[in-house]
């Protein structure tokens, strides 16, 4: 049981850091770090979300789901 707990905690810490980084990459009101990867260049910027922004959204949602699962698992393991 202790090995499982350590593994979940390690995954949770890695996913937490990844989630922080992914959220900071999202564009805010006036653009964000995602513009660095081509999010605000050319005619595609006037047509809505670019492929980079859509992929960033998908990665963020996937990471948030894994974060939620590890949070619930840790709650069950450490809950009294």
N, C-alpha and C positions, 0 to 999 in steps of 0.2 A: 504494500500500500504506500510505503514511503517513496518508492521509486516513481510510482504514478503521480504522486503529489509533486515531486521535484520536476518531473517532465512537464506537467501542466503549468507549473509556475514559470519555468523557463520559456515555454511557448507563449504564455501570457505576457511576459516582459517584452519579448521580441515583437509580438503583435502590437503591444501598446506603443512601442517606439515607432513602428511602421505606421500606425494609425496617426500619430502626431505628425510625422513627416508628410504623409499623404494629405492630411487636412491643410497643412501649411502650403502645399503646392496648389491648392485650388485658387481660382481667381476670385477676388473680392469684387467690390464695386467698380474700381478703376483698373482692374486687371490684377494679376497676381504672378506668382512664380511660374505658373503654367504658360504664360506668355513667352517665357524664355525658350520653350520648346516648340514655338510656332503657333501658339494659340491666338495671337493678335495680328497676324500678318496676312496681307493679301485679301482677295475678295471673299475668302471663306469666313473671315471674321464678321462680316456683315450678314451672313446667312445663318447664324446661330452657333451651336456647339461644333467644335472640330473633332476629329477622330481622337486627338490626344486628350481632349477634355472628356470625351465619352469613355475612353479607356481608363482615365484617372478616376472617373466616377465608379466604374465597375470594380477597380482595384480597391477603392475606399469602402464600397459596400461589402465586398468579400472579406476584407480585413475586419470590418465592424461586426460581421456575422461571427467570424472566428473569435473575436474579442468577447462577444456576448456568450458564446458557448463555453469558453474557458472561464469566464466570470461565474457562470452558473455552476460549472463543475467544481470550481474552488469553493463556492458557497456550500455545496452539498458535502464536500470533503471536510471543510472546517466548521460547518454548522453544528450546533449542539442539539 
